[in-house]
Amino acid sequence: MSELYYFVPTLVAIAISLLIVRAGAVALMMTGMNFDKAKFQALSAFSGTGFTTREAERVVNNPRRRKIVVWLMILCNVGIVTCLLYTSDAADE
């Protein structure tokens, strides 16, 4: 039973991350980007990798897209901190 104590929250964190990336891709798509490019840019912003391509330059040069990407970066960092706090609380018990 203790294995599920770590496995289920990990699956929940992965599912929430996928939903956030999908929402970011849809938001970028609504600004006029192709869905495949928007999905890639949302994933790279959420993961913090930030590839230097023409599509990335188009994201940075558009104020709406830049705002979406900033929120994706912030949400990623919030997720990392939340997971770290959860694991440190679980280790204390």
N, C-alpha and C positions, 0 to 999 in steps of 0.2 A: 504493500500500500504506500510505502514511503517513496517509491519510484514515481508514482502518479503525482505526488506532492510537487515535484519539479517539472514533470512532463506536461501536465495540463496547462500551467501558466505559460510555459514556453510556447505551446501551440496557440494559446490565446494571444500572446505578444506577436507571433508571426502573422496570425490572421488580421490583427489590428493594423500591423505594418503594411500588409498587402492592400487593405482597404484604404489606408491613407495614400499610398502610392497611386492607387486607381483613381481616387478622388482628385489628386493632383494632376493626373494625366487628363482626366475629363475637363478640369478647370483650364489647363493649358490648351486643350483642344478647342474649348469655347472661345479662346482668343484668336483662333485661326490656324493653329498648328495641325499638322497631320497626326493622326492618333498614334502611329508607331513612333514617330519622333517625340511626341508629347510624353508617351509612356517611358521612353528611354531617358528623357530629360528629367522627368519626375523621379525616376529611380535613382539617377545619378545625383540629383539634389538631395533626396532623402538619405542616401547612403553617404553623402559628403565627398564623393569622388570628383565630380566636376570636370568633365572632359572639355578640352578646348577645341571646339569645332565651330563651324559656321552656324549650326543650329543653336549652340550655346550662346554665341554672340547675339543671335536674334532674340534669345530669351532675355539676355541682360539689357539689351537696348530697348525693350518694350517695358514700360512701367507696370502694367498689369501682370505680365509674366514674371517680372522680377519680384513682385510682391508675393505671388504664388510660390515661387522658388524659395523665398526667404521663410515663408511659413512651413514649407516642407523641411527645411534645414532645422528650424526651431523644434518642430514636432519630433524629429529624429533624436535630437539631443534630450528632449524631455523624456522620450521613451527609454533612452539609455540610462538616464539618471533614475527613472522609476524602476527599471529592472535591477539596477545595482542596489537600490534601497530595499527592494523586495528580497533579494538574495541575502543581503546582510541581516535583515530581520529574521529570515528563515534560519540562518546560521546561528543566531543568538538563542533560538529556542531549543 
